């Protein structure tokens, strides 16, 4: 079926909600005739008006020419029923509710009204493509095309073949996606597909950090934004998505992988869902929302620059503090405040290993080279006066400072290590290729780098050090490093490198 993607001239979109409308708009502007279908005729008319309005806005903004806008409108047609005769339809895309039986029944009926060459695509985000296709006499014609909301703006599409999908179809479906101006990535028909699976790295670890009472949600979010460069912190993201939705996804993916420890949800989400703390949609989640605006307590004012001399073995941190007129001394003599740089360890571990007096030792996260927000780790044995002096010294640099409870590794390092390790696990299982993993996460989750690229940028050996330290300190198998990571560190290969596989020898 080579060339199928170029021959597609007419499709049918079944389901005219938010996703169906977006898919219809994308396909119509991509040059194909789009039939809009739904069980509710009024919903079809409303969808048609909505897409027409969106096309008009694109023309007004100069993103679409007047002729292109009119042509796209002419390609949008209404049909009386989702299962109306479809002899000339090349592709049917369903965007109905996330219900396995509903999708199977729909495709079963469509199979009776479409010619044998018609391809059926499901926009499911959580159901098995294989299970949806199993109800058909010809499951080879079914594939997953998972679009993201809002479809015209979110350029990513996950192409998900089922167990019996025809061998030619994934490449042709990807070609069709590219024809429409979007970016396809190939994913296995596994729980969460690619984006939702990869996204567990951030959310599960953020919830674990919260369950350990290391920091408040707002502080974790500030660190995620200002140190890691994320657009939204994990708790802001959970509030935006809705914890009722996110909790179900967390549980579903974890159970789908038979309780894989790396994907283990937190005990915190179930009671919060029961309490109705969903997030933005109902005004209260990890944050409160008044008139749709997030309420966040201001950060406390830092103390002044301390008179206490400071010693640190980290030359970069010493230069930064010196420039801020903090007195730096050359050794840890008795009255000096001791600042230790944390790299995959707790402050307590560093102090014990170096034989330093714990009461005068405070930890600073070294990730990011101290260029953005600084994170100060406070352990139980720290003299409060020394802790305030450490806060004042760091604040004198002009950087914002977040104070957190000392843990087995700094918060930003834990979040990043979990993100990278989750992606490495996906690659090791062959659920997606390295390039598709990075593309999917950049476009689907908005991270500043793909997770494997990010790991290479920071240094795979540093990520491995954080994970092995966490695993040793906590004994929790969630932190066991992926074989993808350990092998590439041992061999000196980048995380983005597929490496040699048996097929390369054939």
VENSUL-V419280 format. One record per residue. N is the residue number from 1. RES is the residue in one letter. PHI is phi as a letter, one per 40 degrees, with the letter a starting at -180 (* if undefined). OMEGA is omega as a letter, one per 40 degrees, with the letter a starting at -180 (* if undefined). Layout:
BEGIN
n=N res=RES phi=PHI omega=OMEGA
n=N res=RES phi=PHI omega=OMEGA
END
This chain:
BEGIN
n=1 res=X phi=* omega=i
n=2 res=X phi=d omega=i
n=3 res=X phi=g omega=a
n=4 res=X phi=d omega=a
n=5 res=X phi=d omega=a
n=6 res=X phi=c omega=a
n=7 res=X phi=c omega=a
n=8 res=X phi=c omega=a
n=9 res=X phi=b omega=a
n=10 res=X phi=a omega=i
n=11 res=X phi=b omega=i
n=12 res=X phi=b omega=i
n=13 res=X phi=b omega=a
n=14 res=X phi=b omega=a
n=15 res=X phi=h omega=a
n=16 res=X phi=b omega=i
n=17 res=X phi=c omega=a
n=18 res=X phi=d omega=a
n=19 res=X phi=c omega=i
n=20 res=X phi=c omega=i
n=21 res=X phi=c omega=a
n=22 res=X phi=c omega=i
n=23 res=X phi=c omega=i
n=24 res=X phi=c omega=i
n=25 res=X phi=c omega=a
n=26 res=X phi=c omega=a
n=27 res=X phi=c omega=a
n=28 res=X phi=c omega=i
n=29 res=X phi=c omega=i
n=30 res=X phi=c omega=i
n=31 res=X phi=h omega=i
n=32 res=X phi=b omega=i
n=33 res=X phi=c omega=a
n=34 res=X phi=b omega=i
n=35 res=X phi=c omega=i
n=36 res=X phi=b omega=a
n=37 res=X phi=b omega=i
n=38 res=X phi=a omega=i
n=39 res=X phi=c omega=a
n=40 res=X phi=b omega=a
n=41 res=X phi=c omega=i
n=42 res=X phi=c omega=i
n=43 res=X phi=c omega=i
n=44 res=X phi=c omega=i
n=45 res=X phi=c omega=i
n=46 res=X phi=c omega=i
n=47 res=X phi=c omega=i
n=48 res=X phi=c omega=i
n=49 res=X phi=c omega=a
n=50 res=X phi=c omega=a
n=51 res=X phi=c omega=i
n=52 res=X phi=d omega=i
n=53 res=X phi=c omega=i
n=54 res=X phi=c omega=i
n=55 res=X phi=c omega=i
n=56 res=X phi=c omega=i
n=57 res=X phi=c omega=i
n=58 res=X phi=c omega=i
n=59 res=X phi=c omega=a
n=60 res=X phi=c omega=a
n=61 res=X phi=c omega=i
n=62 res=X phi=g omega=i
n=63 res=X phi=c omega=i
n=64 res=X phi=a omega=i
n=65 res=X phi=c omega=i
n=66 res=X phi=d omega=i
n=67 res=X phi=c omega=i
n=68 res=X phi=c omega=i
n=69 res=X phi=c omega=i
n=70 res=X phi=c omega=a
n=71 res=X phi=c omega=i
n=72 res=X phi=c omega=i
n=73 res=X phi=c omega=a
n=74 res=X phi=c omega=a
n=75 res=X phi=c omega=a
n=76 res=X phi=c omega=a
n=77 res=X phi=b omega=i
n=78 res=X phi=c omega=i
n=79 res=X phi=b omega=a
n=80 res=X phi=c omega=a
n=81 res=X phi=a omega=i
n=82 res=X phi=d omega=a
n=83 res=X phi=b omega=i
n=84 res=X phi=c omega=i
n=85 res=X phi=d omega=a
n=86 res=X phi=a omega=a
n=87 res=X phi=c omega=a
n=88 res=X phi=b omega=i
n=89 res=X phi=c omega=a
n=90 res=X phi=c omega=a
n=91 res=X phi=a omega=i
n=92 res=X phi=b omega=i
n=93 res=X phi=b omega=i
n=94 res=X phi=c omega=i
n=95 res=X phi=b omega=i
n=96 res=X phi=c omega=a
n=97 res=X phi=c omega=a
n=98 res=X phi=c omega=a
n=99 res=X phi=b omega=a
n=100 res=X phi=d omega=a
n=101 res=X phi=c omega=i
n=102 res=X phi=c omega=a
n=103 res=X phi=c omega=i
n=104 res=X phi=c omega=i
n=105 res=X phi=c omega=i
n=106 res=X phi=d omega=a
n=107 res=X phi=c omega=i
n=108 res=X phi=c omega=i
n=109 res=X phi=c omega=i
n=110 res=X phi=c omega=i
n=111 res=X phi=d omega=a
n=112 res=X phi=c omega=a
n=113 res=X phi=b omega=i
n=114 res=X phi=b omega=i
n=115 res=X phi=c omega=a
n=116 res=X phi=d omega=a
n=117 res=X phi=c omega=a
n=118 res=X phi=c omega=i
n=119 res=X phi=c omega=i
n=120 res=X phi=b omega=i
n=121 res=X phi=b omega=i
n=122 res=X phi=b omega=i
n=123 res=X phi=c omega=a
n=124 res=X phi=d omega=i
n=125 res=X phi=b omega=a
n=126 res=X phi=a omega=a
n=127 res=X phi=c omega=a
n=128 res=X phi=c omega=i
n=129 res=X phi=c omega=i
n=130 res=X phi=c omega=i
n=131 res=X phi=c omega=i
n=132 res=X phi=c omega=a
n=133 res=X phi=c omega=a
n=134 res=X phi=c omega=a
n=135 res=X phi=c omega=a
n=136 res=X phi=c omega=i
n=137 res=X phi=c omega=i
n=138 res=X phi=b omega=a
n=139 res=X phi=c omega=a
n=140 res=X phi=c omega=a
n=141 res=X phi=c omega=a
n=142 res=X phi=b omega=i
n=143 res=X phi=a omega=i
n=144 res=X phi=c omega=i
n=145 res=X phi=b omega=a
n=146 res=X phi=c omega=i
n=147 res=X phi=c omega=a
n=148 res=X phi=b omega=a
n=149 res=X phi=c omega=e
n=150 res=X phi=c omega=a
n=151 res=X phi=d omega=a
n=152 res=X phi=c omega=a
n=153 res=X phi=c omega=i
n=154 res=X phi=c omega=a
n=155 res=X phi=c omega=a
n=156 res=X phi=c omega=i
n=157 res=X phi=b omega=i
n=158 res=X phi=c omega=i
n=159 res=X phi=c omega=a
n=160 res=X phi=b omega=i
n=161 res=X phi=c omega=i
n=162 res=X phi=c omega=a
n=163 res=X phi=c omega=a
n=164 res=X phi=b omega=i
n=165 res=X phi=c omega=a
n=166 res=X phi=d omega=a
n=167 res=X phi=c omega=a
n=168 res=X phi=c omega=a
n=169 res=X phi=c omega=a
n=170 res=X phi=d omega=a
n=171 res=X phi=c omega=i
n=172 res=X phi=c omega=i
n=173 res=X phi=c omega=i
n=174 res=X phi=c omega=i
n=175 res=X phi=c omega=i
n=176 res=X phi=c omega=i
n=177 res=X phi=d omega=i
n=178 res=X phi=c omega=i
n=179 res=X phi=d omega=i
n=180 res=X phi=c omega=i
n=181 res=X phi=g omega=i
n=182 res=X phi=b omega=a
n=183 res=X phi=b omega=i
n=184 res=X phi=c omega=i
n=185 res=X phi=b omega=a
n=186 res=X phi=c omega=a
n=187 res=X phi=b omega=i
n=188 res=X phi=c omega=i
n=189 res=X phi=c omega=a
n=190 res=X phi=b omega=a
n=191 res=X phi=d omega=i
n=192 res=X phi=g omega=a
n=193 res=X phi=f omega=a
n=194 res=X phi=b omega=a
n=195 res=X phi=c omega=a
n=196 res=X phi=c omega=i
n=197 res=X phi=c omega=a
n=198 res=X phi=c omega=a
n=199 res=X phi=c omega=i
n=200 res=X phi=c omega=a
n=201 res=X phi=d omega=a
n=202 res=X phi=c omega=a
n=203 res=X phi=c omega=a
n=204 res=X phi=c omega=a
n=205 res=X phi=c omega=i
n=206 res=X phi=c omega=i
n=207 res=X phi=c omega=i
n=208 res=X phi=c omega=i
n=209 res=X phi=c omega=i
n=210 res=X phi=c omega=a
n=211 res=X phi=c omega=i
n=212 res=X phi=c omega=i
n=213 res=X phi=f omega=i
n=214 res=X phi=c omega=a
n=215 res=X phi=a omega=i
n=216 res=X phi=c omega=i
n=217 res=X phi=d omega=a
n=218 res=X phi=c omega=i
n=219 res=X phi=c omega=i
n=220 res=X phi=c omega=a
n=221 res=X phi=c omega=i
n=222 res=X phi=c omega=i
n=223 res=X phi=c omega=a
n=224 res=X phi=c omega=a
n=225 res=X phi=c omega=a
n=226 res=X phi=c omega=i
n=227 res=X phi=c omega=a
n=228 res=X phi=c omega=i
n=229 res=X phi=g omega=i
n=230 res=X phi=c omega=i
n=231 res=X phi=c omega=i
n=232 res=X phi=b omega=i
n=233 res=X phi=c omega=a
n=234 res=X phi=c omega=a
n=235 res=X phi=c omega=i
n=236 res=X phi=c omega=a
n=237 res=X phi=c omega=i
n=238 res=X phi=c omega=i
n=239 res=X phi=c omega=a
n=240 res=X phi=c omega=i
n=241 res=X phi=c omega=a
n=242 res=X phi=h omega=a
n=243 res=X phi=c omega=i
n=244 res=X phi=c omega=i
n=245 res=X phi=c omega=a
n=246 res=X phi=c omega=i
n=247 res=X phi=d omega=a
n=248 res=X phi=c omega=i
n=249 res=X phi=c omega=i
n=250 res=X phi=d omega=a
n=251 res=X phi=c omega=a
n=252 res=X phi=c omega=a
n=253 res=X phi=c omega=i
n=254 res=X phi=c omega=a
n=255 res=X phi=c omega=i
n=256 res=X phi=c omega=i
n=257 res=X phi=c omega=i
n=258 res=X phi=f omega=i
n=259 res=X phi=g omega=i
n=260 res=X phi=d omega=a
n=261 res=X phi=d omega=a
n=262 res=X phi=c omega=a
n=263 res=X phi=b omega=a
n=264 res=X phi=c omega=i
n=265 res=X phi=c omega=i
n=266 res=X phi=c omega=i
n=267 res=X phi=c omega=a
n=268 res=X phi=c omega=a
n=269 res=X phi=c omega=a
n=270 res=X phi=c omega=i
n=271 res=X phi=c omega=i
n=272 res=X phi=c omega=i
n=273 res=X phi=c omega=i
n=274 res=X phi=c omega=i
n=275 res=X phi=c omega=i
n=276 res=X phi=g omega=i
n=277 res=X phi=c omega=a
n=278 res=X phi=c omega=a
n=279 res=X phi=h omega=a
n=280 res=X phi=d omega=a
n=281 res=X phi=c omega=i
n=282 res=X phi=b omega=i
n=283 res=X phi=g omega=i
n=284 res=X phi=a omega=i
n=285 res=X phi=a omega=i
n=286 res=X phi=c omega=i
n=287 res=X phi=b omega=i
n=288 res=X phi=c omega=a
n=289 res=X phi=b omega=i
n=290 res=X phi=b omega=a
n=291 res=X phi=f omega=i
n=292 res=X phi=g omega=a
n=293 res=X phi=b omega=a
n=294 res=X phi=c omega=i
n=295 res=X phi=c omega=i
n=296 res=X phi=b omega=i
n=297 res=X phi=c omega=i
n=298 res=X phi=c omega=i
n=299 res=X phi=c omega=a
n=300 res=X phi=c omega=i
n=301 res=X phi=c omega=a
n=302 res=X phi=c omega=i
n=303 res=X phi=c omega=i
n=304 res=X phi=c omega=i
n=305 res=X phi=d omega=a
n=306 res=X phi=c omega=i
n=307 res=X phi=c omega=a
n=308 res=X phi=c omega=i
n=309 res=X phi=c omega=a
n=310 res=X phi=b omega=i
n=311 res=X phi=b omega=i
n=312 res=X phi=a omega=i
n=313 res=X phi=c omega=a
n=314 res=X phi=c omega=a
n=315 res=X phi=c omega=a
n=316 res=X phi=c omega=i
n=317 res=X phi=c omega=i
n=318 res=X phi=c omega=i
n=319 res=X phi=c omega=a
n=320 res=X phi=c omega=a
n=321 res=X phi=c omega=i
n=322 res=X phi=c omega=i
n=323 res=X phi=c omega=i
n=324 res=X phi=c omega=i
n=325 res=X phi=g omega=i
n=326 res=X phi=c omega=a
n=327 res=X phi=c omega=i
n=328 res=X phi=b omega=i
n=329 res=X phi=b omega=a
n=330 res=X phi=c omega=i
n=331 res=X phi=a omega=a
n=332 res=X phi=c omega=a
n=333 res=X phi=c omega=a
n=334 res=X phi=d omega=a
n=335 res=X phi=b omega=a
n=336 res=X phi=c omega=i
n=337 res=X phi=c omega=a
n=338 res=X phi=b omega=i
n=339 res=X phi=b omega=i
n=340 res=X phi=b omega=i
n=341 res=X phi=c omega=a
n=342 res=X phi=b omega=i
n=343 res=X phi=b omega=i
n=344 res=X phi=g omega=i
n=345 res=X phi=b omega=i
n=346 res=X phi=c omega=i
n=347 res=X phi=c omega=a
n=348 res=X phi=c omega=i
n=349 res=X phi=c omega=a
n=350 res=X phi=c omega=a
n=351 res=X phi=c omega=a
n=352 res=X phi=c omega=a
n=353 res=X phi=c omega=a
n=354 res=X phi=c omega=i
n=355 res=X phi=g omega=a
n=356 res=X phi=c omega=i
n=357 res=X phi=c omega=a
n=358 res=X phi=d omega=a
n=359 res=X phi=c omega=a
n=360 res=X phi=b omega=a
n=361 res=X phi=b omega=i
n=362 res=X phi=b omega=a
n=363 res=X phi=b omega=i
n=364 res=X phi=b omega=i
n=365 res=X phi=c omega=a
n=366 res=X phi=c omega=a
n=367 res=X phi=c omega=i
n=368 res=X phi=g omega=i
n=369 res=X phi=g omega=i
n=370 res=X phi=g omega=a
n=371 res=X phi=c omega=a
n=372 res=X phi=b omega=i
n=373 res=X phi=d omega=i
n=374 res=X phi=b omega=a
n=375 res=X phi=b omega=a
n=376 res=X phi=b omega=a
n=377 res=X phi=c omega=a
n=378 res=X phi=b omega=a
n=379 res=X phi=b omega=a
n=380 res=X phi=c omega=a
n=381 res=X phi=c omega=a
n=382 res=X phi=c omega=i
n=383 res=X phi=c omega=a
n=384 res=X phi=d omega=i
n=385 res=X phi=c omega=i
n=386 res=X phi=c omega=i
n=387 res=X phi=c omega=i
n=388 res=X phi=c omega=i
n=389 res=X phi=c omega=i
n=390 res=X phi=c omega=i
n=391 res=X phi=c omega=a
n=392 res=X phi=c omega=i
n=393 res=X phi=c omega=a
n=394 res=X phi=c omega=a
n=395 res=X phi=c omega=i
n=396 res=X phi=c omega=i
n=397 res=X phi=c omega=a
n=398 res=X phi=g omega=i
n=399 res=X phi=c omega=i
n=400 res=X phi=c omega=a
n=401 res=X phi=b omega=i
n=402 res=X phi=b omega=a
n=403 res=X phi=b omega=a
n=404 res=X phi=b omega=i
n=405 res=X phi=c omega=i
n=406 res=X phi=c omega=i
n=407 res=X phi=b omega=a
n=408 res=X phi=c omega=i
n=409 res=X phi=a omega=i
n=410 res=X phi=c omega=a
n=411 res=X phi=c omega=a
n=412 res=X phi=c omega=a
n=413 res=X phi=c omega=i
n=414 res=X phi=c omega=i
n=415 res=X phi=c omega=a
n=416 res=X phi=c omega=a
n=417 res=X phi=c omega=i
n=418 res=X phi=c omega=i
n=419 res=X phi=d omega=a
n=420 res=X phi=c omega=a
n=421 res=X phi=c omega=i
n=422 res=X phi=c omega=i
n=423 res=X phi=c omega=i
n=424 res=X phi=c omega=i
n=425 res=X phi=c omega=i
n=426 res=X phi=c omega=i
n=427 res=X phi=c omega=a
n=428 res=X phi=c omega=i
n=429 res=X phi=c omega=a
n=430 res=X phi=g omega=i
n=431 res=X phi=c omega=i
n=432 res=X phi=a omega=i
n=433 res=X phi=c omega=a
n=434 res=X phi=d omega=a
n=435 res=X phi=c omega=i
n=436 res=X phi=c omega=i
n=437 res=X phi=c omega=a
n=438 res=X phi=c omega=i
n=439 res=X phi=c omega=a
n=440 res=X phi=c omega=a
n=441 res=X phi=c omega=i
n=442 res=X phi=c omega=a
n=443 res=X phi=c omega=a
n=444 res=X phi=c omega=a
n=445 res=X phi=b omega=i
n=446 res=X phi=g omega=i
n=447 res=X phi=c omega=a
n=448 res=X phi=c omega=i
n=449 res=X phi=a omega=i
n=450 res=X phi=c omega=a
n=451 res=X phi=c omega=i
n=452 res=X phi=c omega=i
n=453 res=X phi=c omega=a
n=454 res=X phi=c omega=i
n=455 res=X phi=c omega=i
n=456 res=X phi=c omega=a
n=457 res=X phi=c omega=a
n=458 res=X phi=c omega=a
n=459 res=X phi=h omega=a
n=460 res=X phi=d omega=a
n=461 res=X phi=c omega=i
n=462 res=X phi=c omega=i
n=463 res=X phi=c omega=i
n=464 res=X phi=c omega=i
n=465 res=X phi=c omega=i
n=466 res=X phi=c omega=a
n=467 res=X phi=c omega=a
n=468 res=X phi=c omega=i
n=469 res=X phi=c omega=i
n=470 res=X phi=c omega=a
n=471 res=X phi=c omega=a
n=472 res=X phi=c omega=a
n=473 res=X phi=c omega=a
n=474 res=X phi=c omega=a
n=475 res=X phi=g omega=a
n=476 res=X phi=c omega=a
n=477 res=X phi=c omega=i
n=478 res=X phi=c omega=a
n=479 res=X phi=c omega=i
n=480 res=X phi=c omega=a
n=481 res=X phi=c omega=i
n=482 res=X phi=c omega=i
n=483 res=X phi=c omega=i
n=484 res=X phi=d omega=a
n=485 res=X phi=c omega=a
n=486 res=X phi=c omega=i
n=487 res=X phi=c omega=a
n=488 res=X phi=c omega=i
n=489 res=X phi=c omega=i
n=490 res=X phi=c omega=a
n=491 res=X phi=c omega=a
n=492 res=X phi=g omega=i
n=493 res=X phi=c omega=i
n=494 res=X phi=c omega=i
n=495 res=X phi=c omega=i
n=496 res=X phi=c omega=a
n=497 res=X phi=c omega=i
n=498 res=X phi=c omega=a
n=499 res=X phi=g omega=a
n=500 res=X phi=c omega=i
n=501 res=X phi=b omega=a
n=502 res=X phi=d omega=a
n=503 res=X phi=c omega=i
n=504 res=X phi=c omega=a
n=505 res=X phi=c omega=a
n=506 res=X phi=c omega=*
END
